Amino acid sequence: MGCAGPPPASPPPPPLIQDLFRFQVQTRELKPVAGATIQVAVEAGRALDPLPLTTDGSGRADLRVEAQTRPMVKVKRTTDRHLGFRSVLNYEVRAPGFLPVWGRVELTDALEEFSRPGFAEALNSRPRDKSRTIRQLLFREEDFFEPGSLKDPLARTVAAGLSALWRSWSLAGRLEQIQPTPESWKIIQRPEGPFLQAGLEVPACLQEISDKAVHEAFETELIPILDDLAGLYAPLLAGWDLTFNLGLQSVKDPHAMPELHPLRLVFSETYRTELINRPGGLNWLIPLAKECTLDGKPWQPVKTLDRLDLRYGYLRRTMSPFFAPGPNQIIEEDQAQK
């Protein structure tokens, strides 16, 4: 009778990986913010330092996290090992006098061990301790308003409401796609009443500068912003003077700073309310706003087509579904085919 061989050896325990998260909290002038409180919820991994964190005189605070280990692939009939390592943090940064900021950061790694000769030398990989620097800028409400504009009581009311807008955009992860432009907000008086003049940065939302690309950005990126602003400020205002700085991402260099193209729209609150119930909704702001400029030049892409009798064909083929005819503007079939 043969003897049974020795039982297979147990695999060695996975290595313990420590990830280091280094917070750097600064003002918009890049000055350190001392005493900022950083609340952290560890979604994956285990914190090795006491929480919450508090920034030092240089605006820094470090957190060590033991990465979570989990199998990546279950391989039968082999002693190969495939393990994943993951550290995930959800954080909130607060400091007196500044708007709070929320964020999420993740670090991942993998262990790959192959038992077959020839594979091990070529494909084996070992995880390593890693670090990630999280640079977080903090803003004050007054940072977004023109110097001296907060002497106006209405401007102060708008500034106070900005914290609610900021929180909503931050928790929804939208502050990475849009931010108020510093020192661009103020209240201006027009014959209809007070208008909010405001700038908003919308980086890397365009792949090209064309009528269709700008309309698509307006539909997907900007109309939700208009809805947020109106939901907060519409009862206070007679109208809007908004400049959206649209970012054009370089195709040749994806790491380059986006080239900004300002789209400015001026319209009354009454007109905005009327357009909500019109087929096509707020998209009509672009062709029919009181003022509409792109890169500082008048921009009326639909109206200019009237001279060539191409308007309806343009709406039908190029802008659909971004536009629809307004009231009393039923498209005849012969016109739609042009």
Secondary structure by P-SEA (a helix, b strand, c coil): cccccccccccccccbbbbbbbbbbbccccccccbbbbbbbbccbbbcccccbbbccccbbbbbbcbbbbbccccccccbbbbbbbbbbbbccccccbbbbbbbbbbbbbbbbbccaaaaaccbbbbbbbbbbbbbbbbcccccccccccccaaaaaaaaaaaaaaaaaaaaccccccccccccbbbbbccccbbbbbbbbbccccccccaaaaaaaaacccaaaaaaaaacccccccccbbbbbbbbbbcccccccbbbbbbbbbbcaaaaaaacccccccccccccccbbbccccccccccccccccaaaaaaacccccccccccccccccccccc
